[in-house]
């Protein structure tokens, strides 16, 4: 199959142009970009507080446990939480669509057309 310029169009290029693939990609980006931004803000707030708010970060909460230690442990907790949230989201929203798209690719049909 040829594209508008007359060059050969690969199966991947045809799939990449399909509405199903574009919707899958759009949903992925709409989830991942905000989640990444949120985590980066949380991380930089932690780093900035550790660097510039020594008194606040060294405030004892209980025994030798400080606010800084809790925030540091919170980094690990938030990483695992984001991973679990993403896995659940992908299982519910992306995997079925990706599987259907894979099946169309293997069968040679995308958006009702034959994949050359």
C-alpha positions in Angstrom: 0.0 0.0 0.0 1.2 3.5 -0.7 0.6 6.7 1.2 -0.1 10.1 -0.3 3.5 10.7 -1.3 3.6 7.4 -3.1 6.0 5.7 -0.7 5.4 2.3 0.8 3.4 2.3 4.0 4.3 -0.2 6.6 1.9 -2.1 8.8 3.0 -0.2 11.8 2.4 3.2 10.1 -1.1 2.1 9.2 -1.8 0.9 12.7 -0.3 4.1 14.1 -2.8 6.2 12.0 -5.8 4.2 13.2 -8.4 5.8 15.4 -8.2 2.9 17.9 -4.4 3.3 18.3 -4.7 7.1 18.6 -7.4 6.8 21.3 -5.3 4.2 23.2 -2.3 6.6 23.1 -4.4 9.6 24.1 -5.8 7.8 27.1 -2.3 6.7 28.1 -0.9 10.2 27.9 -3.9 11.7 29.7 -3.2 9.4 32.6 0.6 9.2 32.7 1.5 12.9 32.1 -0.5 14.3 35.0 0.5 11.4 37.3 4.2 12.0 36.5 3.8 15.8 37.0 2.1 15.2 40.4 4.9 12.9 41.5 7.7 15.2 40.3 6.1 18.1 42.2 5.8 16.0 45.3 9.5 14.9 44.9 10.8 18.4 44.4 8.8 19.7 47.3 10.5 17.1 49.5 13.9 18.0 48.2 13.3 21.7 48.6 12.0 21.3 52.1 14.9 19.1 53.0 17.3 21.7 51.7 15.7 25.0 52.9 13.3 24.1 55.7 15.7 22.4 58.2 13.7 23.3 61.2 10.4 22.0 59.8 11.9 18.8 58.5 13.7 18.1 61.8 10.5 18.6 63.9 10.1 15.5 66.0 6.7 13.8 65.5 7.1 10.9 67.9 10.4 9.8 69.6 13.2 10.1 67.0 10.7 10.1 64.1 10.9 13.5 62.3 8.8 15.2 59.6 11.7 14.7 57.1 11.8 11.0 57.8 8.0 10.7 57.3 8.3 12.6 54.0 11.2 10.4 52.9 9.2 7.3 53.6 6.3 8.9 51.9 8.3 8.9 48.7 8.5 5.1 48.8 4.8 4.8 49.7 3.8 7.2 46.9 5.9 5.3 44.3 4.2 2.0 45.2 0.8 3.7 45.3 1.3 5.2 41.8 2.4 1.8 40.5 -0.7 0.1 41.9 -3.0 2.8 40.6 -1.4 2.6 37.2 -1.7 -1.2 37.1 -5.3 -1.1 38.1 -6.0 1.7 35.6 -4.2 -0.2 32.8 -6.0 -3.4 33.5 -9.4 -1.7 33.5 -8.9 0.9 30.7 -6.0 0.0 28.4 -5.4 -3.7 28.3 -8.6 -4.8 26.6 -8.2 -2.1 23.9 -4.5 -3.0 23.4 -5.4 -6.7 23.1 -8.1 -5.9 20.6 -5.7 -3.8 18.6 -3.1 -6.6 18.7 -5.6 -9.0 17.4 -6.5 -6.7 14.5 -2.8 -6.4 13.7 -2.3 -10.2 13.7 -5.5 -10.7 11.6 -4.3 -8.0 9.2 -7.3 -5.6 9.7 -7.2 -2.2 11.3 -10.3 0.1 11.3 -12.1 -2.3 8.9 -9.3 -2.3 6.3 -6.7 -4.8 5.4 -3.2 -4.3 6.7 -0.9 -4.7 3.6 
